[in-house]
Amino acid sequence: MDRAGEQAAAVVRAMLTELDLPWSEQRPGLFSVSLPGTRKLSTECALEVGTYGLGLRAFVARRPDENEAGVYRWCLEKNLKLYGVSFCLDSLGDIYLAGRVSLSSVTPAEVDRLLGAVAETSDDSFNTILELGFAESIRREWVWRRSRGESTANLAAFTHLDPGPA
């Protein structure tokens, strides 16, 4: 890693420490951080200092079970409003957020802004992605939990998908 890369890595290290987030450095310049949320309880995010920039990627949701086109369209439309990151897919169809900024843009404020964009976007989008891409699974979960006397508390955001008593 050259001097610019080392400086960028130092900025990332300092911001992760200042933000008091759980993080580790997998190797010099490759950071893993867990971002807290409310709908999506945590989002795992990787930041990697490269030769010319800082890249980041964060897992949001696995490939939808249904309505793939609707989920992916929603993500693409949401991209128009995002700062510094955008939704993308891997070869399996899993949904990620990704972004890249030049090394000269790696400041404490920018790292904070990018991590905030990932945390907010992942958390705000999670229930919508689940509803659009996993509605039948959620309906089955309601039925299964009731049949076993299990709590349905974490399904509260999806009461409109509750098929009712079995």
C-alpha positions as CSV (number, residue, x, y, z in Angstrom):
1,M,0.0,0.0,0.0
2,D,1.4,3.4,-0.9
3,R,1.3,6.6,1.2
4,A,-2.1,7.7,0.0
5,G,-3.5,4.2,0.8
6,E,-1.9,4.2,4.2
7,Q,-3.4,7.6,5.0
8,A,-6.9,6.5,3.8
9,A,-6.6,3.3,5.9
10,A,-5.6,5.4,9.0
11,V,-8.7,7.6,8.4
12,V,-10.9,4.5,8.2
13,R,-9.4,3.0,11.4
14,A,-9.8,6.3,13.3
15,M,-13.5,6.7,12.2
16,L,-14.4,3.1,13.1
17,T,-12.9,3.6,16.5
18,E,-14.5,7.0,17.0
19,L,-17.9,5.6,16.0
20,D,-17.5,2.8,18.5
21,L,-18.6,0.1,16.0
22,P,-17.5,-3.5,16.2
23,W,-14.8,-3.9,13.5
24,S,-11.7,-5.7,12.5
25,E,-8.9,-5.3,10.0
26,Q,-8.7,-8.6,8.0
27,R,-5.4,-7.5,6.4
28,P,-3.9,-4.0,5.9
29,G,-6.6,-1.9,4.3
30,L,-9.4,-4.4,4.4
31,F,-11.9,-3.6,7.2
32,S,-15.0,-5.5,8.3
33,V,-17.6,-3.6,10.4
34,S,-21.0,-4.4,11.8
35,L,-23.5,-1.6,11.4
36,P,-26.5,-1.6,13.8
37,G,-30.1,-1.3,12.7
38,T,-33.7,-1.7,13.9
39,R,-35.5,-3.5,11.0
40,K,-32.3,-5.3,9.9
41,L,-30.6,-5.9,13.2
42,S,-27.1,-5.6,11.7
43,T,-25.5,-5.0,8.3
44,E,-22.1,-6.4,7.7
45,C,-20.0,-4.0,5.6
46,A,-16.5,-4.3,4.1
47,L,-14.3,-1.3,3.4
48,E,-11.3,-1.9,1.2
49,V,-8.5,0.6,0.5
50,G,-7.3,0.0,-3.0
51,T,-4.7,1.6,-5.3
52,Y,-7.0,4.4,-6.4
53,G,-9.9,4.4,-4.1
54,L,-11.9,3.1,-1.1
55,G,-14.5,0.5,-2.0
56,L,-17.3,-0.7,0.2
57,R,-19.9,-3.4,0.0
58,A,-22.5,-4.6,2.4
59,F,-24.9,-7.6,2.2
60,V,-28.5,-6.6,2.4
61,A,-30.6,-9.6,1.6
62,R,-30.4,-13.0,-0.2
63,R,-31.9,-13.6,-3.6
64,P,-35.7,-13.2,-3.4
65,D,-37.8,-16.4,-3.4
66,E,-40.5,-14.7,-5.5
67,N,-41.1,-11.5,-7.5
68,E,-37.4,-11.1,-8.4
69,A,-38.1,-8.6,-11.1
70,G,-40.2,-6.5,-8.7
71,V,-37.6,-6.5,-6.0
72,Y,-34.7,-5.7,-8.4
73,R,-36.8,-2.9,-10.0
74,W,-37.5,-1.4,-6.6
75,C,-33.8,-1.5,-5.8
76,L,-32.9,0.2,-9.1
77,E,-35.5,2.9,-8.6
78,K,-34.2,3.5,-5.0
79,N,-30.7,4.0,-6.5
80,L,-31.8,7.3,-7.9
81,K,-32.1,8.7,-4.3
82,L,-29.0,7.2,-2.7
83,Y,-25.8,9.0,-1.7
84,G,-22.5,7.3,-2.3
85,V,-23.8,3.7,-2.6
86,S,-26.1,1.8,-4.9
87,F,-27.9,-1.5,-4.9
88,C,-26.2,-4.3,-6.9
89,L,-26.5,-8.1,-7.2
90,D,-23.9,-10.8,-7.1
91,S,-23.9,-13.8,-9.4
92,L,-26.5,-15.6,-7.2
93,G,-28.9,-12.7,-7.2
94,D,-28.2,-11.7,-3.6
95,I,-28.6,-8.0,-2.9
96,Y,-25.7,-5.8,-1.8
97,L,-25.0,-2.1,-1.4
98,A,-21.7,-1.0,-3.0
99,G,-19.8,2.2,-3.4
100,R,-16.4,3.6,-4.3
101,V,-14.7,7.0,-3.7
102,S,-11.3,8.2,-4.7
103,L,-8.5,8.1,-2.1
104,S,-8.4,11.8,-2.0
105,S,-12.1,11.8,-0.9
106,V,-11.4,9.6,2.2
107,T,-11.9,12.0,5.0
108,P,-13.5,11.3,8.4
109,A,-16.7,13.1,7.4
110,E,-16.9,11.1,4.1
111,V,-16.3,7.7,5.8
112,D,-19.0,8.6,8.4
113,R,-21.4,9.7,5.6
114,L,-20.8,6.5,3.6
115,L,-21.3,4.2,6.6
116,G,-24.4,6.2,7.5
117,A,-25.7,5.8,4.0
118,V,-25.2,2.0,4.1
119,A,-26.7,1.6,7.6
120,E,-29.8,3.8,6.8
121,T,-30.4,2.3,3.3
122,S,-30.0,-1.3,4.5
123,D,-32.3,-0.8,7.5
124,D,-34.9,1.3,5.7
125,S,-35.1,-1.1,2.7
126,F,-35.0,-4.4,4.5
127,N,-38.8,-4.8,5.3
128,T,-39.8,-3.7,1.8
129,I,-37.4,-6.2,0.2
130,L,-38.7,-8.9,2.5
131,E,-42.3,-8.0,1.7
132,L,-41.7,-7.9,-2.1
133,G,-39.5,-11.0,-2.3
134,F,-40.5,-13.3,0.5
135,A,-44.3,-12.7,1.1
136,E,-45.2,-16.4,0.9
137,S,-42.4,-17.4,3.2
138,I,-43.6,-14.8,5.7
139,R,-47.2,-16.1,5.5
140,R,-45.9,-19.7,6.1
141,E,-43.9,-18.4,9.1
142,W,-47.0,-16.9,10.6
143,V,-48.8,-20.3,10.3
144,W,-45.8,-22.3,11.5
145,R,-45.2,-20.2,14.6
146,R,-48.9,-20.3,15.6
147,S,-49.0,-24.0,15.2
148,R,-46.1,-24.4,17.6
149,G,-47.1,-21.7,20.0
150,E,-44.1,-19.7,19.1
151,S,-43.9,-15.9,19.5
152,T,-44.8,-13.8,16.4
153,A,-43.4,-10.6,17.9
154,N,-40.7,-10.2,15.2
155,L,-43.3,-10.6,12.5
156,A,-45.2,-7.5,13.7
157,A,-44.0,-5.4,10.7
158,F,-45.8,-7.9,8.5
159,T,-49.3,-8.2,10.1
160,H,-50.8,-7.4,6.7
161,L,-49.4,-10.7,5.5
162,D,-50.8,-12.7,8.5
163,P,-53.1,-15.3,7.0
164,G,-55.0,-15.5,10.3
165,P,-55.6,-18.4,12.6
166,A,-54.9,-21.9,11.2
